[in-house]
Amino acid sequence: MDQQISLQEQKRVLDPTAAVRVFDLKNGDFAADFGSGNGYFVIPLAKSVAPDGKVFAIDIQRDMLDVVRAKSKLENLHNIEYIWSDLEQPQGSKLKDDFVDFVLATNILHQSDQKEAIIKEASRILRSTGRFALIEWETGEKASTFGPPNEMRISKETAINLYASQSFSVKEEFDAGSNHYGIIFVKKIQ
C-alpha cells in the first residue's frame, strides 16, 4: 500500500485554513511555524496576521524554505521571514525571548530525539500570553495507514505530559482531521 498521501487528500483530512481559524490569530500577531516544511500552514498563518503581523517559517531543510518562499511570492505575501535552523539547538529558532504570540509545531515532535529542546525553545520565544499549537499523528486504534509507523508517533497523553513537564498546560483540543490530534497549550502561570 502506498504510504504517500496526496495534497488533495491531505486537505480533506487536515485543512490548514480551518485549523488556523481555531488559533484565533489577529492582525499584528507574530507567529512561528516550527518545522514549516513546504508551507502547508505558513500561507494561512501569514494571511491571518496580515497586514501588520509576521510569520517566521523555520525549518532545518533549506529547500523547504525555498518552496515556501515561492508559494508566498505567488500569494503576494510579504510578511513571512524564512529561518534556516535546527530547533533542537539552544536558541534554535534564532528569535528573541518573549517575542511571538503563537507557535505551531506540526508533525515534528515524533521525528525528534530532543522533544524537550523544541518545547523549551517555544517557551523561550513565546510571550507570557502566547499559545503553542501541536498537531501530531493519531496513535493506536485511531492511527491511519499512511504517515509514520505507529511506533514512531507520539500519543496525545505522552504529548500532554511532555508539555506539562515544560511548564505548559492544555488550553483546548481542536479538530485536526481524522488522522491527527490538535492541542493548544499555554504557559503555566509561575
Sequence and secondary structure as in RCSB ss.txt:
>XXXX:A:sequence
MDQQISLQEQKRVLDPTAAVRVFDLKNGDFAADFGSGNGYFVIPLAKSVAPDGKVFAIDIQRDMLDVVRAKSKLE
NLHNIEYIWSDLEQPQGSKLKDDFVDFVLATNILHQSDQKEAIIKEASRILRSTGRFALIEWETGEKASTFGPPN
EMRISKETAINLYASQSFSVKEEFDAGSNHYGIIFVKKIQ
>XXXX:A:secstr
      HHHHHHHS HHHHHHHTT  TT EEEEET TTSTTHHHHHHHHTTT EEEEEES HHHHHHHHHHHHHT
T   EEEEE  TTSTTTT   TT EEEEEEES GGG S HHHHHHHHHHHEEEEEEEEEEEE  GGG  SSSS G
GGS  HHHHHHHHHHTTEEEEEEE   SSEEEEEEEE   
